Amino acid sequence: MMRTVYVNGEYLAETEAKVSIFDRGFLMADGVYEVTSVLDGKLIDFEGHAKRLSRSLNELDMANPISKADLLEVHRELVRVNEIEEGLIYLQVTRGSDGDRDFAFPDPETPSTIVLFTQNKPGLADNPAAKKGAKIISIEDIRWGRRDIKTVQLLYPSMGKMMAKKAGCDDAWLVEDGFVTEGTSNNAYIVKGNKIITRALSTDILHGITRAAVLRFAREAQMDVEERNFTIDEAKEADEAFTTSASAFVMPVVEIDGVTLGGGVPGRVAPRLREIYLEEMRKAAV
């Protein structure tokens, strides 16, 4: 079935969708994005993603081309017409195009470009990888300094994923000054004893929507949470490790740089958090 996508106010067949070659998202990576999961035909944590989108746009002094109410309606319509029960909705907003290439921002009145499309992912919630656990490598974090803004500058994270694939692993954690910042497309955590440890929010990492929900649920479940930097060596000595993201929810990590954690199988904390997250977010889905 051919997908219906949304481009600048129009619902179009994916083969008919077009964006200017002068769009700054294409020429300058001058854009931001969000990915919202769909479970049971409903949106997971839409409010959080809409709020972060506004923050990213504000940080880049970029206009928001759509109201939250209209954005919700577009998401729901794409879910409906594309018959998505489990999957993802990708949203991208760029600074648009004034008809040529220039380093200087276009006139503030230049219309933004907004694009949304769906990805059908049957079995998203029951991903076998979550039962097996992920193997990761560590790589140097050489990204720009404003990682809290969810921009479309994803070349290095893509390279990191390919480094992991070449090493026979699933993903990579990024390390700066000896400390883990985050994964290529997720937030990173370790578990020592009964304590969940993850880097505190700053401009160094993405302010994960799934991260916020998982930490809230962990505290409500009387789990001990400590937000601080941790080294890659500390991670290798942890009892457990895991990542969180909108598309993988809570994903156990069972190997770091060839060092096996927890006997090479997911421990008790990450699977329990995944279970709680999916249960609670399904109840709150819109």
Buried (B, 14 or more C-beta within 10 A) or exposed (E): EEBBBBBBEEBBEEEEBEBBEBBBBBBBEBBBBBBBBBBEBBBBBBEBBBBBBBBBBEBBEBBBBBEBEEBBEBBBBBBEBBEBBBBBBBBBBBBBBBEEEEEEBBEEEBBBBBBBBBBBBEEBBEBEEBEBBBBBBBBEBEBEEEBBBBBBBBEBBEBBBEBBEEBEBBBBBBBBEEBBBBBBBBBBBBBBEEBBBBBEBEEBBBBBBBBBBBBEBBEEEEBEBEEEBBBBEBBBEBBBBBBBBBBBBBBBBBBBBEEEBBEEEBBEBBBBBBEBBBEBBEEEBE
